[in-house]
Amino acid sequence: MEVIKEGTSATIKPGVKLNASRQQEIKTVMEELQREGFLFIILDFAMVEAIDKQVLYYFLVFQKKFKESGGEVLIKNAVNPRVKHILEMIQLAKVIPVK
């Protein structure tokens, strides 16, 4: 997982698979970014080919936490058709902006 920090934003490039075995890693990274004072988290899904509902749950939890701090979590580059379908099916864009 690659994290790029710039100003008050951090971009997370999680890699190919976002499954249950990675949820603790994702939780830890997002908690650290919040503690460090980052307000905006950009999840770059350009390489993501598979995503699990447990991981999506953490994104929803952290969206709430970052919004309470005046920030936001957003997803960009969701280009894989299966990933896009999942995000659309659960209507994630109603809670987390998907660009």
C-alpha positions in Angstrom: 0.0 0.0 0.0 1.4 3.3 -1.1 0.6 6.6 0.8 1.4 9.9 -0.8 1.1 12.9 1.6 0.6 16.5 0.4 -0.6 19.4 2.5 -3.8 18.4 4.2 -4.5 15.5 1.8 -3.2 12.0 1.6 -3.6 9.7 -1.4 -3.8 5.9 -0.6 -3.0 3.5 -3.5 -4.1 0.2 -2.0 -2.9 -2.1 -4.7 -4.9 -4.9 -6.5 -7.0 -6.5 -3.8 -9.0 -4.9 -1.0 -10.2 -8.0 0.9 -10.9 -8.9 4.5 -7.3 -9.9 5.0 -6.2 -6.3 4.4 -8.9 -4.5 6.5 -6.6 -4.1 9.6 -3.9 -2.6 7.4 -6.3 -0.2 5.9 -7.8 0.7 9.3 -4.3 1.3 10.8 -3.2 3.5 7.8 -6.4 5.7 8.0 -6.1 6.0 11.8 -2.5 7.2 11.5 -3.4 9.7 8.8 -6.2 11.1 11.0 -3.9 11.4 14.0 -1.3 13.2 11.8 -3.9 15.8 11.0 -4.8 15.0 7.4 -8.3 16.1 6.5 -8.8 14.7 3.0 -8.1 11.1 2.1 -8.1 10.1 -1.6 -8.5 6.4 -2.3 -6.9 5.8 -5.7 -8.5 2.7 -7.1 -6.6 2.7 -10.4 -5.1 -0.7 -9.7 -7.9 -2.2 -7.6 -9.4 -5.3 -9.2 -11.3 -6.8 -6.2 -13.0 -5.2 -3.2 -14.7 -6.8 -0.2 -17.7 -5.4 1.7 -15.7 -5.5 5.0 -13.2 -3.0 3.5 -16.0 -0.8 2.2 -17.4 -0.7 5.8 -14.1 0.8 7.0 -14.3 3.5 4.3 -17.8 4.4 5.5 -16.7 4.6 9.1 -13.7 6.8 8.2 -15.8 9.0 6.0 -17.9 9.9 9.1 -14.8 10.5 11.2 -13.1 12.7 8.6 -16.3 14.7 8.0 -16.6 15.3 11.7 -13.1 16.9 11.5 -14.0 19.0 8.5 -12.5 16.7 6.0 -13.6 13.9 3.6 -12.8 10.6 2.1 -13.2 10.2 -1.7 -12.6 7.5 -4.3 -11.0 8.2 -7.6 -10.0 6.1 -10.6 -12.4 3.2 -10.0 -11.8 1.9 -13.5 -12.2 -1.9 -13.1 -15.7 -2.9 -14.3 -16.3 -5.2 -11.4 -15.2 -2.7 -8.8 -17.3 0.0 -10.5 -20.3 -2.3 -10.5 -20.0 -3.0 -6.8 -19.6 0.7 -6.0 -22.7 1.5 -8.1 -24.7 -1.4 -6.8 -24.3 -0.4 -3.1 -24.7 3.3 -4.1 -21.5 4.2 -2.3 -21.4 7.6 -4.1 -24.3 8.8 -1.9 -21.9 8.7 1.1 -18.4 8.8 -0.4 -17.7 10.8 -3.5 -16.6 8.6 -6.4 -14.8 10.4 -9.2 
